[in-house]
């Protein structure tokens, strides 16, 4: 079972991956430094460090589904 505190909703527009809202600083529609194809490798078990461009916070994504990234630790909410 996936702990909800570790999830982060995202959206894709073609190859671009956006955070709907940054949990750390509240910025909306944050373009993440990864492409939709990377979601596939995360899903296959390749962890990926993601640095948010808005506030330089970072998470390690360990899984992904169609709507959520799963981080290795709970995500603090702002
Ligand atoms: Zn941020």
PDB file of the backbone (N, CA, C, O) and the ligand in Angstrom, with CONECT records:
HET     ZN  A 101       1
ATOM      1  N   UNK A   1       0.834  -1.194   0.000  1.00  0.00           N
ATOM      2  CA  UNK A   1       0.000   0.000   0.000  1.00  0.00           C
ATOM      3  C   UNK A   1       0.876   1.255   0.000  1.00  0.00           C
ATOM      4  O   UNK A   1       1.880   1.337   0.708  1.00  0.00           O
ATOM      5  N   UNK A   2       0.478   2.198  -0.791  1.00  0.00           N
ATOM      6  CA  UNK A   2       1.267   3.423  -0.928  1.00  0.00           C
ATOM      7  C   UNK A   2       0.861   4.446   0.125  1.00  0.00           C
ATOM      8  O   UNK A   2      -0.309   4.820   0.213  1.00  0.00           O
ATOM      9  N   UNK A   3       1.827   4.901   0.925  1.00  0.00           N
ATOM     10  CA  UNK A   3       1.485   5.935   1.912  1.00  0.00           C
ATOM     11  C   UNK A   3       1.179   7.256   1.221  1.00  0.00           C
ATOM     12  O   UNK A   3       1.977   7.760   0.431  1.00  0.00           O
ATOM     13  N   UNK A   4       0.033   7.799   1.525  1.00  0.00           N
ATOM     14  CA  UNK A   4      -0.410   9.018   0.846  1.00  0.00           C
ATOM     15  C   UNK A   4       0.570  10.176   1.065  1.00  0.00           C
ATOM     16  O   UNK A   4       0.756  11.012   0.181  1.00  0.00           O
ATOM     17  N   UNK A   5       1.198  10.219   2.255  1.00  0.00           N
ATOM     18  CA  UNK A   5       2.127  11.332   2.553  1.00  0.00           C
ATOM     19  C   UNK A   5       3.304  11.368   1.587  1.00  0.00           C
ATOM     20  O   UNK A   5       3.975  12.391   1.453  1.00  0.00           O
ATOM     21  N   UNK A   6       3.549  10.255   0.920  1.00  0.00           N
ATOM     22  CA  UNK A   6       4.696  10.198   0.007  1.00  0.00           C
ATOM     23  C   UNK A   6       4.322  10.505  -1.436  1.00  0.00           C
ATOM     24  O   UNK A   6       5.177  10.458  -2.320  1.00  0.00           O
ATOM     25  N   UNK A   7       3.065  10.816  -1.682  1.00  0.00           N
ATOM     26  CA  UNK A   7       2.650  10.985  -3.072  1.00  0.00           C
ATOM     27  C   UNK A   7       2.604  12.451  -3.469  1.00  0.00           C
ATOM     28  O   UNK A   7       2.404  13.344  -2.646  1.00  0.00           O
ATOM     29  N   UNK A   8       2.794  12.655  -4.734  1.00  0.00           N
ATOM     30  CA  UNK A   8       2.859  13.996  -5.288  1.00  0.00           C
ATOM     31  C   UNK A   8       2.151  13.974  -6.647  1.00  0.00           C
ATOM     32  O   UNK A   8       2.613  13.309  -7.574  1.00  0.00           O
ATOM     33  N   UNK A   9       1.025  14.701  -6.770  1.00  0.00           N
ATOM     34  CA  UNK A   9       0.316  14.666  -8.046  1.00  0.00           C
ATOM     35  C   UNK A   9       1.050  15.440  -9.141  1.00  0.00           C
ATOM     36  O   UNK A   9       1.634  16.494  -8.890  1.00  0.00           O
ATOM     37  N   UNK A  10       1.011  14.907 -10.338  1.00  0.00           N
ATOM     38  CA  UNK A  10       1.663  15.571 -11.470  1.00  0.00           C
ATOM     39  C   UNK A  10       0.750  15.498 -12.684  1.00  0.00           C
ATOM     40  O   UNK A  10      -0.243  14.771 -12.712  1.00  0.00           O
ATOM     41  N   UNK A  11       1.129  16.278 -13.676  1.00  0.00           N
ATOM     42  CA  UNK A  11       0.443  16.219 -14.960  1.00  0.00           C
ATOM     43  C   UNK A  11       1.486  16.193 -16.055  1.00  0.00           C
ATOM     44  O   UNK A  11       2.585  16.722 -15.894  1.00  0.00           O
ATOM     45  N   UNK A  12       1.139  15.579 -17.161  1.00  0.00           N
ATOM     46  CA  UNK A  12       2.033  15.656 -18.313  1.00  0.00           C
ATOM     47  C   UNK A  12       1.333  16.379 -19.445  1.00  0.00           C
ATOM     48  O   UNK A  12       0.132  16.228 -19.665  1.00  0.00           O
ATOM     49  N   UNK A  13       2.117  17.162 -20.149  1.00  0.00           N
ATOM     50  CA  UNK A  13       1.650  17.767 -21.396  1.00  0.00           C
ATOM     51  C   UNK A  13       2.680  17.368 -22.433  1.00  0.00           C
ATOM     52  O   UNK A  13       3.797  17.884 -22.454  1.00  0.00           O
ATOM     53  N   UNK A  14       2.290  16.447 -23.288  1.00  0.00           N
ATOM     54  CA  UNK A  14       3.234  15.798 -24.197  1.00  0.00           C
ATOM     55  C   UNK A  14       4.407  15.244 -23.378  1.00  0.00           C
ATOM     56  O   UNK A  14       4.187  14.410 -22.501  1.00  0.00           O
ATOM     57  N   UNK A  15       5.637  15.681 -23.637  1.00  0.00           N
ATOM     58  CA  UNK A  15       6.773  15.102 -22.911  1.00  0.00           C
ATOM     59  C   UNK A  15       7.088  15.845 -21.614  1.00  0.00           C
ATOM     60  O   UNK A  15       7.930  15.407 -20.831  1.00  0.00           O
ATOM     61  N   UNK A  16       6.421  16.950 -21.396  1.00  0.00           N
ATOM     62  CA  UNK A  16       6.718  17.743 -20.201  1.00  0.00           C
ATOM     63  C   UNK A  16       5.945  17.232 -18.992  1.00  0.00           C
ATOM     64  O   UNK A  16       4.794  16.809 -19.093  1.00  0.00           O
ATOM     65  N   UNK A  17       6.617  17.285 -17.851  1.00  0.00           N
ATOM     66  CA  UNK A  17       5.997  16.832 -16.606  1.00  0.00           C
ATOM     67  C   UNK A  17       5.905  18.026 -15.655  1.00  0.00           C
ATOM     68  O   UNK A  17       6.901  18.695 -15.376  1.00  0.00           O
ATOM     69  N   UNK A  18       4.710  18.275 -15.172  1.00  0.00           N
ATOM     70  CA  UNK A  18       4.462  19.418 -14.295  1.00  0.00           C
ATOM     71  C   UNK A  18       3.980  18.952 -12.934  1.00  0.00           C
ATOM     72  O   UNK A  18       3.224  17.988 -12.819  1.00  0.00           O
ATOM     73  N   UNK A  19       4.434  19.659 -11.903  1.00  0.00           N
ATOM     74  CA  UNK A  19       3.790  19.525 -10.602  1.00  0.00           C
ATOM     75  C   UNK A  19       2.567  20.428 -10.615  1.00  0.00           C
ATOM     76  O   UNK A  19       2.645  21.572 -11.062  1.00  0.00           O
ATOM     77  N   UNK A  20       1.478  19.941 -10.145  1.00  0.00           N
ATOM     78  CA  UNK A  20       0.284  20.780 -10.090  1.00  0.00           C
ATOM     79  C   UNK A  20       0.507  21.905  -9.078  1.00  0.00           C
ATOM     80  O   UNK A  20       0.167  23.062  -9.324  1.00  0.00           O
ATOM     81  N   UNK A  21       1.085  21.535  -7.937  1.00  0.00           N
ATOM     82  CA  UNK A  21       1.467  22.556  -6.961  1.00  0.00           C
ATOM     83  C   UNK A  21       2.654  22.038  -6.174  1.00  0.00           C
ATOM     84  O   UNK A  21       2.647  20.899  -5.707  1.00  0.00           O
ATOM     85  N   UNK A  22       3.670  22.865  -6.028  1.00  0.00           N
ATOM     86  CA  UNK A  22       4.831  22.462  -5.242  1.00  0.00           C
ATOM     87  C   UNK A  22       4.430  22.376  -3.761  1.00  0.00           C
ATOM     88  O   UNK A  22       3.873  23.329  -3.217  1.00  0.00           O
ATOM     89  N   UNK A  23       4.707  21.254  -3.116  1.00  0.00           N
ATOM     90  CA  UNK A  23       4.309  21.108  -1.715  1.00  0.00           C
ATOM     91  C   UNK A  23       5.163  21.959  -0.781  1.00  0.00           C
ATOM     92  O   UNK A  23       4.785  22.190   0.368  1.00  0.00           O
ATOM     93  N   UNK A  24       6.298  22.422  -1.262  1.00  0.00           N
ATOM     94  CA  UNK A  24       7.226  23.143  -0.393  1.00  0.00           C
ATOM     95  C   UNK A  24       7.012  24.651  -0.440  1.00  0.00           C
ATOM     96  O   UNK A  24       7.022  25.316   0.596  1.00  0.00           O
ATOM     97  N   UNK A  25       6.819  25.190  -1.638  1.00  0.00           N
ATOM     98  CA  UNK A  25       6.720  26.653  -1.733  1.00  0.00           C
ATOM     99  C   UNK A  25       5.380  27.123  -2.286  1.00  0.00           C
ATOM    100  O   UNK A  25       5.105  28.323  -2.278  1.00  0.00           O
ATOM    101  N   UNK A  26       4.539  26.208  -2.767  1.00  0.00           N
ATOM    102  CA  UNK A  26       3.213  26.586  -3.219  1.00  0.00           C
ATOM    103  C   UNK A  26       3.132  27.047  -4.660  1.00  0.00           C
ATOM    104  O   UNK A  26       2.053  27.362  -5.160  1.00  0.00           O
ATOM    105  N   UNK A  27       4.281  27.085  -5.327  1.00  0.00           N
ATOM    106  CA  UNK A  27       4.281  27.461  -6.746  1.00  0.00           C
ATOM    107  C   UNK A  27       3.398  26.494  -7.551  1.00  0.00           C
ATOM    108  O   UNK A  27       3.392  25.290  -7.294  1.00  0.00           O
ATOM    109  N   UNK A  28       2.663  27.028  -8.514  1.00  0.00           N
ATOM    110  CA  UNK A  28       1.783  26.183  -9.322  1.00  0.00           C
ATOM    111  C   UNK A  28       2.374  25.913 -10.696  1.00  0.00           C
ATOM    112  O   UNK A  28       3.143  26.706 -11.240  1.00  0.00           O
ATOM    113  N   UNK A  29       1.986  24.764 -11.235  1.00  0.00           N
ATOM    114  CA  UNK A  29       2.416  24.384 -12.586  1.00  0.00           C
ATOM    115  C   UNK A  29       3.925  24.476 -12.748  1.00  0.00           C
ATOM    116  O   UNK A  29       4.436  25.176 -13.623  1.00  0.00           O
ATOM    117  N   UNK A  30       4.624  23.751 -11.882  1.00  0.00           N
ATOM    118  CA  UNK A  30       6.082  23.753 -11.904  1.00  0.00           C
ATOM    119  C   UNK A  30       6.561  22.717 -12.921  1.00  0.00           C
ATOM    120  O   UNK A  30       6.245  21.532 -12.821  1.00  0.00           O
ATOM    121  N   UNK A  31       7.320  23.188 -13.887  1.00  0.00           N
ATOM    122  CA  UNK A  31       7.874  22.288 -14.895  1.00  0.00           C
ATOM    123  C   UNK A  31       9.055  21.532 -14.290  1.00  0.00           C
ATOM    124  O   UNK A  31      10.057  22.137 -13.909  1.00  0.00           O
ATOM    125  N   UNK A  32       8.934  20.236 -14.206  1.00  0.00           N
ATOM    126  CA  UNK A  32       9.979  19.422 -13.567  1.00  0.00           C
ATOM    127  C   UNK A  32      11.092  19.083 -14.562  1.00  0.00           C
ATOM    128  O   UNK A  32      10.862  19.007 -15.769  1.00  0.00           O
ATOM    129  N   UNK A  33      12.302  18.881 -14.031  1.00  0.00           N
ATOM    130  CA  UNK A  33      13.432  18.560 -14.911  1.00  0.00           C
ATOM    131  C   UNK A  33      13.463  17.079 -15.287  1.00  0.00           C
ATOM    132  O   UNK A  33      14.492  16.417 -15.154  1.00  0.00           O
ATOM    133  N   UNK A  34      12.346  16.576 -15.748  1.00  0.00           N
ATOM    134  CA  UNK A  34      12.331  15.229 -16.305  1.00  0.00           C
ATOM    135  C   UNK A  34      11.257  15.160 -17.372  1.00  0.00           C
ATOM    136  O   UNK A  34      10.365  16.006 -17.434  1.00  0.00           O
ATOM    137  N   UNK A  35      11.355  14.155 -18.199  1.00  0.00           N
ATOM    138  CA  UNK A  35      10.420  14.000 -19.305  1.00  0.00           C
ATOM    139  C   UNK A  35       9.497  12.823 -19.022  1.00  0.00           C
ATOM    140  O   UNK A  35       9.772  11.975 -18.173  1.00  0.00           O
ATOM    141  N   UNK A  36       8.406  12.801 -19.754  1.00  0.00           N
ATOM    142  CA  UNK A  36       7.423  11.737 -19.560  1.00  0.00           C
ATOM    143  C   UNK A  36       8.065  10.353 -19.699  1.00  0.00           C
ATOM    144  O   UNK A  36       7.671   9.411 -19.012  1.00  0.00           O
ATOM    145  N   UNK A  37       9.041  10.236 -20.578  1.00  0.00           N
ATOM    146  CA  UNK A  37       9.685   8.930 -20.765  1.00  0.00           C
ATOM    147  C   UNK A  37      10.427   8.490 -19.502  1.00  0.00           C
ATOM    148  O   UNK A  37      10.596   7.294 -19.269  1.00  0.00           O
ATOM    149  N   UNK A  38      10.870   9.448 -18.689  1.00  0.00           N
ATOM    150  CA  UNK A  38      11.557   9.089 -17.442  1.00  0.00           C
ATOM    151  C   UNK A  38      10.591   8.480 -16.433  1.00  0.00           C
ATOM    152  O   UNK A  38      10.992   7.690 -15.578  1.00  0.00           O
ATOM    153  N   UNK A  39       9.315   8.850 -16.535  1.00  0.00           N
ATOM    154  CA  UNK A  39       8.322   8.256 -15.635  1.00  0.00           C
ATOM    155  C   UNK A  39       8.287   6.742 -15.818  1.00  0.00           C
ATOM    156  O   UNK A  39       8.072   5.980 -14.875  1.00  0.00           O
ATOM    157  N   UNK A  40       8.503   6.340 -17.052  1.00  0.00           N
ATOM    158  CA  UNK A  40       8.506   4.901 -17.350  1.00  0.00           C
ATOM    159  C   UNK A  40       9.661   4.202 -16.625  1.00  0.00           C
ATOM    160  O   UNK A  40       9.480   3.124 -16.060  1.00  0.00           O
ATOM    161  N   UNK A  41      10.832   4.811 -16.641  1.00  0.00           N
ATOM    162  CA  UNK A  41      11.980   4.174 -15.979  1.00  0.00           C
ATOM    163  C   UNK A  41      11.807   4.191 -14.462  1.00  0.00           C
ATOM    164  O   UNK A  41      12.241   3.267 -13.774  1.00  0.00           O
ATOM    165  N   UNK A  42      11.173   5.242 -13.944  1.00  0.00           N
ATOM    166  CA  UNK A  42      10.886   5.277 -12.499  1.00  0.00           C
ATOM    167  C   UNK A  42       9.929   4.138 -12.147  1.00  0.00           C
ATOM    168  O   UNK A  42      10.085   3.460 -11.132  1.00  0.00           O
ATOM    169  N   UNK A  43       8.955   3.954 -12.999  1.00  0.00           N
ATOM    170  CA  UNK A  43       7.974   2.891 -12.794  1.00  0.00           C
ATOM    171  C   UNK A  43       8.629   1.507 -12.816  1.00  0.00           C
ATOM    172  O   UNK A  43       8.175   0.572 -12.156  1.00  0.00           O
ATOM    173  N   UNK A  44       9.691   1.409 -13.581  1.00  0.00           N
ATOM    174  CA  UNK A  44      10.404   0.133 -13.671  1.00  0.00           C
ATOM    175  C   UNK A  44      11.374  -0.067 -12.521  1.00  0.00           C
ATOM    176  O   UNK A  44      12.056  -1.090 -12.444  1.00  0.00           O
ATOM    177  N   UNK A  45      11.435   0.915 -11.623  1.00  0.00           N
ATOM    178  CA  UNK A  45      12.244   0.716 -10.422  1.00  0.00           C
ATOM    179  C   UNK A  45      13.521   1.524 -10.370  1.00  0.00           C
ATOM    180  O   UNK A  45      14.306   1.383  -9.432  1.00  0.00           O
ATOM    181  N   UNK A  46      13.746   2.379 -11.376  1.00  0.00           N
ATOM    182  CA  UNK A  46      14.938   3.213 -11.325  1.00  0.00           C
ATOM    183  C   UNK A  46      14.629   4.493 -10.557  1.00  0.00           C
ATOM    184  O   UNK A  46      13.857   5.337 -11.012  1.00  0.00           O
ATOM    185  N   UNK A  47      15.241   4.618  -9.393  1.00  0.00           N
ATOM    186  CA  UNK A  47      15.012   5.820  -8.588  1.00  0.00           C
ATOM    187  C   UNK A  47      15.558   7.039  -9.313  1.00  0.00           C
ATOM    188  O   UNK A  47      16.530   6.955 -10.064  1.00  0.00           O
ATOM    189  N   UNK A  48      14.916   8.166  -9.075  1.00  0.00           N
ATOM    190  CA  UNK A  48      15.390   9.380  -9.730  1.00  0.00           C
ATOM    191  C   UNK A  48      15.277  10.564  -8.778  1.00  0.00           C
ATOM    192  O   UNK A  48      14.220  10.837  -8.210  1.00  0.00           O
ATOM    193  N   UNK A  49      16.403  11.258  -8.623  1.00  0.00           N
ATOM    194  CA  UNK A  49      16.411  12.474  -7.830  1.00  0.00           C
ATOM    195  C   UNK A  49      15.801  13.597  -8.662  1.00  0.00           C
ATOM    196  O   UNK A  49      16.215  13.839  -9.796  1.00  0.00           O
ATOM    197  N   UNK A  50      14.828  14.267  -8.096  1.00  0.00           N
ATOM    198  CA  UNK A  50      14.182  15.376  -8.795  1.00  0.00           C
ATOM    199  C   UNK A  50      14.372  16.639  -7.965  1.00  0.00           C
ATOM    200  O   UNK A  50      13.943  16.709  -6.813  1.00  0.00           O
ATOM    201  N   UNK A  51      15.021  17.633  -8.562  1.00  0.00           N
ATOM    202  CA  UNK A  51      15.196  18.923  -7.901  1.00  0.00           C
ATOM    203  C   UNK A  51      14.146  19.873  -8.452  1.00  0.00           C
ATOM    204  O   UNK A  51      14.045  20.072  -9.663  1.00  0.00           O
ATOM    205  N   UNK A  52      13.377  20.449  -7.560  1.00  0.00           N
ATOM    206  CA  UNK A  52      12.329  21.358  -8.005  1.00  0.00           C
ATOM    207  C   UNK A  52      12.959  22.694  -8.405  1.00  0.00           C
ATOM    208  O   UNK A  52      13.727  23.267  -7.632  1.00  0.00           O
ATOM    209  N   UNK A  53      12.647  23.191  -9.587  1.00  0.00           N
ATOM    210  CA  UNK A  53      13.249  24.436 -10.052  1.00  0.00           C
ATOM    211  C   UNK A  53      12.752  25.660  -9.275  1.00  0.00           C
ATOM    212  O   UNK A  53      13.413  26.698  -9.257  1.00  0.00           O
ATOM    213  N   UNK A  54      11.604  25.537  -8.644  1.00  0.00           N
ATOM    214  CA  UNK A  54      11.001  26.693  -7.968  1.00  0.00           C
ATOM    215  C   UNK A  54      11.734  27.034  -6.671  1.00  0.00           C
ATOM    216  O   UNK A  54      11.957  28.211  -6.387  1.00  0.00           O
ATOM    217  N   UNK A  55      12.107  26.036  -5.886  1.00  0.00           N
ATOM    218  CA  UNK A  55      12.670  26.324  -4.564  1.00  0.00           C
ATOM    219  C   UNK A  55      13.866  25.443  -4.218  1.00  0.00           C
ATOM    220  O   UNK A  55      14.360  25.490  -3.091  1.00  0.00           O
ATOM    221  N   UNK A  56      14.336  24.639  -5.173  1.00  0.00           N
ATOM    222  CA  UNK A  56      15.520  23.789  -5.003  1.00  0.00           C
ATOM    223  C   UNK A  56      15.317  22.667  -3.996  1.00  0.00           C
ATOM    224  O   UNK A  56      16.278  21.983  -3.645  1.00  0.00           O
ATOM    225  N   UNK A  57      14.116  22.462  -3.531  1.00  0.00           N
ATOM    226  CA  UNK A  57      13.858  21.272  -2.719  1.00  0.00           C
ATOM    227  C   UNK A  57      14.008  20.053  -3.621  1.00  0.00           C
ATOM    228  O   UNK A  57      13.915  20.165  -4.843  1.00  0.00           O
ATOM    229  N   UNK A  58      14.236  18.911  -3.030  1.00  0.00           N
ATOM    230  CA  UNK A  58      14.390  17.723  -3.855  1.00  0.00           C
ATOM    231  C   UNK A  58      13.721  16.506  -3.238  1.00  0.00           C
ATOM    232  O   UNK A  58      13.599  16.380  -2.020  1.00  0.00           O
ATOM    233  N   UNK A  59      13.301  15.637  -4.105  1.00  0.00           N
ATOM    234  CA  UNK A  59      12.748  14.358  -3.676  1.00  0.00           C
ATOM    235  C   UNK A  59      13.428  13.260  -4.481  1.00  0.00           C
ATOM    236  O   UNK A  59      13.973  13.510  -5.556  1.00  0.00           O
ATOM    237  N   UNK A  60      13.390  12.064  -3.959  1.00  0.00           N
ATOM    238  CA  UNK A  60      13.776  10.903  -4.753  1.00  0.00           C
ATOM    239  C   UNK A  60      12.509  10.151  -5.111  1.00  0.00           C
ATOM    240  O   UNK A  60      11.807   9.628  -4.244  1.00  0.00           O
ATOM    241  N   UNK A  61      12.233  10.107  -6.395  1.00  0.00           N
ATOM    242  CA  UNK A  61      11.049   9.382  -6.870  1.00  0.00           C
ATOM    243  C   UNK A  61      11.396   7.903  -6.977  1.00  0.00           C
ATOM    244  O   UNK A  61      12.385   7.530  -7.608  1.00  0.00           O
ATOM    245  N   UNK A  62      10.576   7.069  -6.355  1.00  0.00           N
ATOM    246  CA  UNK A  62      10.838   5.632  -6.363  1.00  0.00           C
ATOM    247  C   UNK A  62       9.766   4.850  -7.124  1.00  0.00           C
ATOM    248  O   UNK A  62       9.933   3.663  -7.406  1.00  0.00           O
ATOM    249  N   UNK A  63       8.678   5.523  -7.446  1.00  0.00           N
ATOM    250  CA  UNK A  63       7.653   4.878  -8.261  1.00  0.00           C
ATOM    251  C   UNK A  63       6.745   5.966  -8.818  1.00  0.00           C
ATOM    252  O   UNK A  63       6.800   7.117  -8.385  1.00  0.00           O
ATOM    253  N   UNK A  64       5.919   5.595  -9.769  1.00  0.00           N
ATOM    254  CA  UNK A  64       4.998   6.550 -10.370  1.00  0.00           C
ATOM    255  C   UNK A  64       3.805   5.790 -10.928  1.00  0.00           C
ATOM    256  O   UNK A  64       3.938   4.674 -11.431  1.00  0.00           O
ATOM    257  N   UNK A  65       2.644   6.412 -10.830  1.00  0.00           N
ATOM    258  CA  UNK A  65       1.521   5.887 -11.595  1.00  0.00           C
ATOM    259  C   UNK A  65       1.035   6.997 -12.519  1.00  0.00           C
ATOM    260  O   UNK A  65       1.759   7.964 -12.759  1.00  0.00           O
ATOM    261  N   UNK A  66      -0.159   6.871 -13.029  1.00  0.00           N
ATOM    262  CA  UNK A  66      -0.614   7.848 -14.016  1.00  0.00           C
ATOM    263  C   UNK A  66      -0.810   9.244 -13.430  1.00  0.00           C
ATOM    264  O   UNK A  66      -0.786  10.236 -14.158  1.00  0.00           O
ATOM    265  N   UNK A  67      -1.000   9.315 -12.132  1.00  0.00           N
ATOM    266  CA  UNK A  67      -1.330  10.597 -11.520  1.00  0.00           C
ATOM    267  C   UNK A  67      -0.346  11.081 -10.469  1.00  0.00           C
ATOM    268  O   UNK A  67      -0.255  12.274 -10.183  1.00  0.00           O
ATOM    269  N   UNK A  68       0.393  10.125  -9.897  1.00  0.00           N
ATOM    270  CA  UNK A  68       1.223  10.477  -8.752  1.00  0.00           C
ATOM    271  C   UNK A  68       2.654   9.976  -8.906  1.00  0.00           C
ATOM    272  O   UNK A  68       2.916   8.893  -9.428  1.00  0.00           O
ATOM    273  N   UNK A  69       3.570  10.819  -8.424  1.00  0.00           N
ATOM    274  CA  UNK A  69       4.918  10.343  -8.152  1.00  0.00           C
ATOM    275  C   UNK A  69       4.944   9.854  -6.718  1.00  0.00           C
ATOM    276  O   UNK A  69       4.276  10.417  -5.850  1.00  0.00           O
ATOM    277  N   UNK A  70       5.707   8.818  -6.470  1.00  0.00           N
ATOM    278  CA  UNK A  70       5.878   8.319  -5.115  1.00  0.00           C
ATOM    279  C   UNK A  70       7.308   8.632  -4.668  1.00  0.00           C
ATOM    280  O   UNK A  70       8.279   8.201  -5.290  1.00  0.00           O
ATOM    281  N   UNK A  71       7.411   9.389  -3.582  1.00  0.00           N
ATOM    282  CA  UNK A  71       8.729   9.767  -3.080  1.00  0.00           C
ATOM    283  C   UNK A  71       9.213   8.757  -2.031  1.00  0.00           C
ATOM    284  O   UNK A  71       8.429   8.004  -1.455  1.00  0.00           O
ATOM    285  N   UNK A  72      10.520   8.770  -1.809  1.00  0.00           N
ATOM    286  CA  UNK A  72      11.125   7.804  -0.890  1.00  0.00           C
ATOM    287  C   UNK A  72      10.803   8.136   0.572  1.00  0.00           C
ATOM    288  O   UNK A  72      10.956   7.289   1.451  1.00  0.00           O
ATOM    289  N   UNK A  73      10.363   9.353   0.824  1.00  0.00           N
ATOM    290  CA  UNK A  73      10.042   9.743   2.191  1.00  0.00           C
ATOM    291  C   UNK A  73       8.809  10.646   2.164  1.00  0.00           C
ATOM    292  O   UNK A  73       8.446  11.177   1.114  1.00  0.00           O
ATOM    293  N   UNK A  74       8.174  10.815   3.309  1.00  0.00           N
ATOM    294  CA  UNK A  74       7.009  11.699   3.339  1.00  0.00           C
ATOM    295  C   UNK A  74       7.369  13.111   2.873  1.00  0.00           C
ATOM    296  O   UNK A  74       8.462  13.612   3.137  1.00  0.00           O
ATOM    297  N   UNK A  75       6.445  13.719   2.192  1.00  0.00           N
ATOM    298  CA  UNK A  75       6.670  15.061   1.667  1.00  0.00           C
ATOM    299  C   UNK A  75       6.065  16.068   2.632  1.00  0.00           C
ATOM    300  O   UNK A  75       4.869  16.042   2.923  1.00  0.00           O
ATOM    301  N   UNK A  76       6.913  16.942   3.111  1.00  0.00           N
ATOM    302  CA  UNK A  76       6.412  17.995   3.984  1.00  0.00           C
ATOM    303  C   UNK A  76       5.507  18.916   3.190  1.00  0.00           C
ATOM    304  O   UNK A  76       5.796  19.240   2.039  1.00  0.00           O
ATOM    305  N   UNK A  77       4.426  19.332   3.797  1.00  0.00           N
ATOM    306  CA  UNK A  77       3.544  20.270   3.116  1.00  0.00           C
ATOM    307  C   UNK A  77       3.810  21.664   3.651  1.00  0.00           C
ATOM    308  O   UNK A  77       4.068  21.864   4.838  1.00  0.00           O
ATOM    309  N   UNK A  78       3.739  22.609   2.747  1.00  0.00           N
ATOM    310  CA  UNK A  78       4.009  23.985   3.172  1.00  0.00           C
ATOM    311  C   UNK A  78       2.836  24.544   3.944  1.00  0.00           C
ATOM    312  O   UNK A  78       2.878  25.693   4.384  1.00  0.00           O
TER     313      UNK A  78
HETATM  314 ZN    ZN A 101       8.839  24.760  -4.788  1.00  0.00          ZN
END
